[in-house]
Amino acid sequence: MDPIASTPPDVPTLKLMGHIHRSFHRMADPMLREHGFAIGHLSVLMALKDGQPHSQAELARIAQVEQPSMAQLLARMERDGLVERVPDPDDGRSRLVLLTPECRARLHESRAVMQALSTEALQVFSEAERAELARLVRRLADRVDEMLAQRQSD
């Protein structure tokens, strides 16, 4: 049964957005795994795609996860040959994380998977509707970010 079709019309918008997010991830993950990636890697891949190294703490902040979770993710990604740790030139005791050359060479594969799924999902909308949807979702994301920042500063 289609969970959205059976969802009452008064279900809150954010609950529906959560459903879309989870369903999209369930579709994308097996497709990404065919290329040696996983949905959980995306925040690290995107943070490191420009070739600039980041600390584990920076990556945890970017991905909005706790340090131990990021440590586990990076250990798996290192094991799988996706990232490497290099000495921090400013702090000899620390290490920074970079994508491996092999991963950088294949990064376009993960982008292609995500782009194809996004295109397929959004094809039900006209160009004008896609632009309006993007505008509204951006506005909502900005508002939620404002709320989070306010609560973190209190």
Residue frames relative to the residue before (quaternion, step in Angstrom):
aa qw qx qy qz dx dy dz
M 1.0000 0.0000 0.0000 0.0000 0.00 0.00 0.00
D 0.4616 -0.6741 0.5095 0.2700 3.58 -1.00 0.86
P 0.3850 -0.7588 0.4682 0.2382 3.64 -0.46 1.15
I 0.6426 0.5138 -0.3373 0.4575 3.60 1.05 -0.64
A 0.6444 0.5280 -0.3274 0.4459 3.59 0.93 -0.87
S 0.7263 0.4125 -0.2410 0.4942 3.58 1.06 -0.69
T 0.5017 0.6464 -0.4262 0.3857 3.59 1.28 0.09
P 0.4607 -0.6767 0.4907 0.2983 3.60 -0.80 0.94
P 0.5974 -0.6168 0.3768 0.3474 3.61 -1.04 0.69
D 0.6870 0.4931 -0.2988 0.4423 3.61 1.13 -0.41
V 0.3597 0.7220 -0.5128 0.2939 3.62 1.23 0.31
P 0.5339 -0.6561 0.4220 0.3261 3.59 -0.85 0.93
T 0.6207 -0.5893 0.3927 0.3365 3.52 -1.12 0.85
L 0.6805 0.4934 -0.3112 0.4433 3.60 0.85 -0.89
K 0.5981 0.5376 -0.3674 0.4671 3.60 1.10 -0.55
L 0.6476 0.5036 -0.3122 0.4791 3.58 1.00 -0.80
M 0.6392 0.5167 -0.3291 0.4649 3.59 1.01 -0.78
G 0.6241 0.5265 -0.3314 0.4728 3.58 1.06 -0.72
H 0.6315 0.5268 -0.3234 0.4681 3.57 1.02 -0.81
I 0.6456 0.5136 -0.3167 0.4680 3.59 0.93 -0.91
H 0.6461 0.5324 -0.3112 0.4497 3.57 0.91 -0.95
R 0.7002 0.4627 -0.2776 0.4674 3.59 0.78 -0.99
S 0.6636 0.5006 -0.3121 0.4600 3.61 0.92 -0.84
F 0.6308 0.5301 -0.3276 0.4623 3.56 1.00 -0.83
H 0.6578 0.5032 -0.3044 0.4705 3.58 0.96 -0.85
R 0.6429 0.5155 -0.3311 0.4597 3.60 0.98 -0.76
M 0.6561 0.4842 -0.3147 0.4858 3.60 1.08 -0.61
A 0.7128 0.4908 -0.2648 0.4254 3.56 0.86 -1.00
D 0.6229 0.6029 -0.3639 0.3407 3.60 0.87 -0.88
P 0.7010 0.4402 -0.3180 0.4623 3.67 0.71 -0.83
M 0.6266 0.5290 -0.3413 0.4593 3.58 1.10 -0.63
L 0.6479 0.5043 -0.3112 0.4786 3.58 1.03 -0.78
R 0.6365 0.5505 -0.3270 0.4301 3.58 1.01 -0.83
E 0.5715 0.5807 -0.3765 0.4408 3.60 1.16 -0.53
H 0.7339 0.3805 -0.2050 0.5240 3.59 1.23 -0.52
G 0.6097 -0.5941 0.3378 0.4015 3.59 1.27 0.23
F 0.6162 0.5038 -0.3505 0.4936 3.57 1.26 0.33
A 0.1830 -0.7438 0.6223 0.1613 3.56 -1.35 0.03
I 0.6579 -0.5199 0.3628 0.4065 3.55 -1.19 0.49
G 0.6459 0.5470 -0.3130 0.4309 3.58 1.05 -0.73
H 0.6131 0.5635 -0.3400 0.4370 3.58 1.23 -0.36
L 0.5319 0.7112 -0.3909 0.2417 3.58 1.10 -0.68
S 0.6564 0.5081 -0.3451 0.4380 3.61 0.86 -0.80
V 0.6592 0.4853 -0.3073 0.4854 3.60 1.02 -0.76
L 0.6434 0.5280 -0.3268 0.4478 3.59 0.90 -0.89
M 0.6929 0.4705 -0.2842 0.4666 3.58 0.87 -0.93
A 0.6471 0.5222 -0.3263 0.4495 3.60 1.02 -0.73
L 0.7630 0.3806 -0.1887 0.4873 3.57 1.06 -0.75
K 0.4311 0.7573 -0.4291 0.2377 3.60 1.24 -0.19
D 0.6673 0.5152 -0.3075 0.4413 3.60 1.12 -0.59
G 0.5746 -0.6312 0.3608 0.3759 3.58 1.28 0.04
Q 0.5595 0.5944 -0.3926 0.4237 3.58 1.27 -0.08
P 0.4042 -0.7193 0.5035 0.2564 3.62 -0.80 0.92
H 0.1344 -0.7682 0.6217 0.0731 3.54 -1.23 0.58
S 0.4901 -0.6220 0.5141 0.3297 3.52 -1.23 0.47
Q 0.6500 -0.4956 0.3992 0.4154 3.54 -1.28 0.32
A 0.6391 0.5301 -0.3256 0.4522 3.59 1.00 -0.81
E 0.6441 0.5090 -0.3242 0.4701 3.61 0.96 -0.81
L 0.6652 0.5016 -0.3078 0.4595 3.58 0.93 -0.87
A 0.6250 0.5264 -0.3372 0.4675 3.59 1.03 -0.74
R 0.6502 0.5090 -0.3150 0.4679 3.59 0.99 -0.82
I 0.6567 0.5157 -0.3066 0.4570 3.57 0.92 -0.93
A 0.7326 0.4191 -0.2229 0.4878 3.58 0.93 -0.95
Q 0.3306 -0.7693 0.4755 0.2698 3.57 1.32 -0.22
V 0.5010 0.5890 -0.4628 0.4335 3.53 0.84 1.10
E 0.5934 -0.5590 0.4379 0.3790 3.54 -1.28 0.28
Q 0.6688 -0.5253 0.3583 0.3851 3.57 -1.22 0.56
P 0.6717 0.4895 -0.3434 0.4373 3.68 0.78 -0.81
S 0.6278 0.5274 -0.3375 0.4624 3.60 1.06 -0.71
M 0.6567 0.4920 -0.3097 0.4803 3.57 0.99 -0.84
A 0.6196 0.5449 -0.3487 0.4445 3.60 0.98 -0.76
Q 0.6608 0.4964 -0.3015 0.4754 3.59 0.96 -0.85
L 0.6518 0.5129 -0.3151 0.4612 3.58 0.93 -0.89
L 0.6813 0.4853 -0.2952 0.4618 3.58 0.87 -0.92
A 0.6135 0.5375 -0.3523 0.4589 3.60 1.04 -0.68
R 0.6605 0.4848 -0.3068 0.4844 3.61 0.97 -0.82
M 0.6657 0.4975 -0.3085 0.4629 3.59 0.93 -0.86
E 0.6315 0.5127 -0.3310 0.4783 3.59 1.06 -0.70
R 0.6298 0.5356 -0.3179 0.4642 3.57 0.99 -0.87
D 0.7274 0.4312 -0.2249 0.4841 3.57 1.01 -0.87
G 0.5377 -0.6722 0.3787 0.3400 3.59 1.27 0.15
L 0.4700 0.6919 -0.4343 0.3343 3.59 1.20 0.43
V 0.7926 0.1260 -0.0635 0.5932 3.58 1.08 -0.71
E 0.1415 -0.7473 0.6380 0.1205 3.50 -1.34 0.32
R 0.3453 -0.7147 0.5701 0.2120 3.53 -1.23 0.56
V 0.0862 -0.7893 0.6079 0.0056 3.53 -0.94 0.98
P 0.6025 -0.5652 0.4013 0.3957 3.60 -1.12 0.51
D 0.4248 -0.6654 0.5534 0.2656 3.55 -1.13 0.75
P 0.3971 -0.7468 0.4719 0.2487 3.64 -0.53 1.08
D 0.6922 0.4715 -0.2761 0.4715 3.60 1.18 -0.48
D 0.7838 0.1440 -0.0674 0.6003 3.59 1.25 -0.35
G 0.3274 -0.8070 0.4629 0.1652 3.55 -0.10 1.31
R 0.6426 0.5243 -0.3288 0.4517 3.59 1.21 -0.38
S 0.7034 0.4674 -0.2516 0.4727 3.58 1.20 -0.49
R 0.2420 -0.7356 0.6122 0.1597 3.50 -1.32 0.37
L 0.2681 -0.7363 0.6021 0.1532 3.52 -1.22 0.65
V 0.3744 -0.7289 0.5380 0.1977 3.55 -1.22 0.52
L 0.0309 -0.7732 0.6329 -0.0258 3.54 -1.03 0.96
L 0.5029 -0.5766 0.5243 0.3739 3.56 -1.26 0.33
T 0.4678 -0.6413 0.5158 0.3222 3.57 -1.09 0.64
P 0.6314 -0.5224 0.3907 0.4192 3.61 -1.15 0.39
E 0.6300 0.5375 -0.3369 0.4479 3.60 1.02 -0.76
C 0.6573 0.4986 -0.3053 0.4755 3.57 0.98 -0.85
R 0.6406 0.5263 -0.3276 0.4531 3.60 0.91 -0.89
A 0.6534 0.5239 -0.3093 0.4505 3.58 1.02 -0.81
R 0.7470 0.3852 -0.2048 0.5016 3.59 1.16 -0.60
L 0.3997 0.7578 -0.4509 0.2501 3.58 1.27 -0.12
H 0.5957 0.5816 -0.3623 0.4191 3.58 1.06 -0.70
E 0.5856 0.5852 -0.3753 0.4168 3.61 1.13 -0.54
S 0.6651 0.4790 -0.3108 0.4813 3.60 0.96 -0.80
R 0.6257 0.5309 -0.3363 0.4621 3.57 1.02 -0.76
A 0.6558 0.5235 -0.3151 0.4433 3.58 0.93 -0.88
V 0.6279 0.5274 -0.3333 0.4653 3.59 0.99 -0.81
M 0.7057 0.4652 -0.2767 0.4572 3.57 0.75 -1.03
Q 0.6489 0.5151 -0.3206 0.4592 3.60 0.99 -0.79
A 0.6496 0.5202 -0.3205 0.4525 3.59 0.94 -0.85
L 0.6722 0.4808 -0.3004 0.4762 3.58 0.91 -0.86
S 0.6366 0.5253 -0.3281 0.4594 3.59 0.97 -0.80
T 0.6526 0.5144 -0.3075 0.4636 3.56 0.91 -0.92
E 0.6631 0.5042 -0.3029 0.4631 3.57 0.91 -0.92
A 0.6734 0.5026 -0.3042 0.4487 3.60 0.89 -0.91
L 0.7517 0.4196 -0.2159 0.4607 3.57 0.92 -0.90
Q 0.4672 0.7061 -0.4401 0.2990 3.61 1.21 -0.11
V 0.5761 0.5908 -0.3829 0.4152 3.60 1.21 -0.28
F 0.6840 0.4515 -0.2726 0.5039 3.58 1.30 -0.21
S 0.4898 -0.6101 0.5277 0.3307 3.54 -1.21 0.56
E 0.6824 -0.4640 0.3515 0.4421 3.58 -1.26 0.19
A 0.6545 0.5072 -0.3104 0.4670 3.57 0.96 -0.84
E 0.6539 0.5028 -0.3153 0.4692 3.60 0.98 -0.79
R 0.6291 0.5228 -0.3380 0.4655 3.60 1.01 -0.76
A 0.6506 0.5073 -0.3161 0.4685 3.59 0.97 -0.82
E 0.6666 0.4902 -0.3006 0.4742 3.59 0.95 -0.84
L 0.6270 0.5257 -0.3284 0.4718 3.58 0.99 -0.80
A 0.6541 0.5059 -0.3105 0.4689 3.59 0.90 -0.91
R 0.6487 0.5201 -0.3180 0.4556 3.58 0.95 -0.85
L 0.6927 0.4799 -0.2791 0.4604 3.58 0.86 -0.95
V 0.6649 0.4902 -0.3100 0.4706 3.59 0.93 -0.86
R 0.6183 0.5298 -0.3432 0.4682 3.61 1.02 -0.75
R 0.6540 0.5131 -0.3107 0.4609 3.58 0.94 -0.89
L 0.6537 0.4990 -0.3058 0.4797 3.58 0.99 -0.81
A 0.6419 0.5171 -0.3218 0.4658 3.60 0.95 -0.85
D 0.6439 0.5146 -0.3201 0.4670 3.59 0.96 -0.84
R 0.6550 0.5118 -0.3106 0.4611 3.58 0.97 -0.85
V 0.6632 0.4880 -0.3125 0.4737 3.59 0.89 -0.87
D 0.6244 0.5265 -0.3344 0.4702 3.61 1.03 -0.75
E 0.6317 0.5232 -0.3242 0.4713 3.61 1.01 -0.80
M 0.6574 0.5144 -0.3040 0.4592 3.56 0.92 -0.94
L 0.6552 0.5111 -0.3073 0.4637 3.57 0.96 -0.89
A 0.6602 0.5064 -0.3101 0.4599 3.58 0.88 -0.92
Q 0.6432 0.5194 -0.3221 0.4612 3.57 0.97 -0.84
R 0.6921 0.4773 -0.2854 0.4602 3.60 0.86 -0.88
Q 0.6594 0.5057 -0.3124 0.4602 3.57 1.07 -0.66
S 0.6801 0.4779 -0.2913 0.4735 3.58 1.16 -0.54
D 0.5709 0.6072 -0.3774 0.4037 3.60 1.23 -0.31
